[in-house]
Amino acid sequence: MSENRLSTGILGLSEVLYGGYISGCSYLVRGGPGTGKTTLGMHFLTAGAANGESVLFITLAETIAQLRRTASGLGFDIQGVSFLDLSPTSDFFSRVQTYDIFSPAEVEREPTTRAIIDSVENLKPQRIFIDSMTQFRYLASDTFQFRKQVLSFLRFLVEKGTTVLFTSENSEEAPDDDLQFMSDGVLHLNFSNDARSLSVSKFRGSGFQDGHHAIRLTSTGMHVFPRLVPAAHKQALTTGVVSSGIPEIDEMLHGGIERSTITIISGPSGVGKSTLGLQFMKEAAGRGERSVIYTFEESRETLLRRAEGINIAVHAMQDRGTLSIVQVEPLYYTPDEFAYLVRQEVEQHQVRIVMIDSISGYRLSVRGSDLTSHIHALCKYLQNMSVAVILINEIETITGEFRVTEIGISYLADTIVFLRYLEMHGELRRTIGVLKKRMTDFEKTLREFEISRYGLKVGKPLTQLRGILTGVPEFLKNKPTQ
């Protein structure tokens, strides 16, 4: 079997198939109505035509005129695509034909077979897409004849050096298990619970990415978003420390946060979590390093205005290319789509810090799936790419019982920084503390934390208070002994 790979015409699908289809093989594309089988075939053929290959579309259902309209609407260039229309013509209904001696299948099979052979002999196509193979079932007198004819047909095409994609319409009345056995690969297109996905169950001669991969049908065709597998993406880890630029915070963290680590900044609404994350990005920008913020809740314009109001020059950072702010609509993106978006940014622009604001917004995109597994895969991928990850986690309680996260992901963090409100002299104050740091030691005390138009200000350790984590602190009369 040749290991020459053919482009699928869909970047994400080629990644799932470890480079594309293997030349000279036959592949079954399964799926219900509207799952994108014909669109996937169009990508396959137009990719070949763009490469100067001879390609053929054999249609047994839709007319050529219908297919051309569909292709035009999706922006496909089908100038180099040849069509063989074997669909029933409009006069078939008006002509009443009866076959007294032979069955209809035997009568119809001969001209269909001859038309295919003539087209293949004349065009010598390197790629063929057949939509759909299910129609051949009705040209066979029984199941045995169908299997024998299809197997012979596929061998005829493959021996001509052709790579074949063909679709099936699986149903209880006409199951396609036999087609799955005869093909070299099987691709499944699924549509359930308002989500589309692609999976591969068979791919002779090569490995492939397991699991379900998100797909989206758009005005430009099909897009495939491979499931993120962190172990498949690695580069030499970069060491070093990312400073906050605020001496007191760096003192609490014994220098700052490390590269290739995960930091969770946790706290209630409005306490300054995003602002603290931006402070690390501000310092990275001063070194010419690029950072990205994915904001799920706050609008991009609001974030820009708020950052400028506290002396963080985000507009200048964007102009220099050291900061990108991406507003994400969580109800639009699936986790695989969002992970693919992050991958493109990291791999194309050498990003050094990624902040996800916030985990609560990210949870909406999971839509009932396992949040922990998705965010685990994304964070581990970023670590493998030497990116410092900042996760913003919002807790619901303002005071009272202390929690780092409410969804059980604190195990992921190399560093946990928490911000907290407390009441002092009838006034709400902010405090900052470090709960965990794997790479180095850290300061165990809390400090007061202020946000003003001049930026962030952190005070001295609050050593004469106790009960800060409860939100109802008490003053100690005497300073604790060291």
Order of alpha helices (4+ residues) and beta strands (2+ residues): beta-alpha-beta-beta-alpha-beta-alpha-beta-alpha-alpha-beta-alpha-beta-alpha-beta-beta-beta-beta-beta-alpha-beta-beta-alpha-beta-alpha-alpha-beta-alpha-beta-alpha-alpha-beta-beta-beta-beta-beta-beta-beta
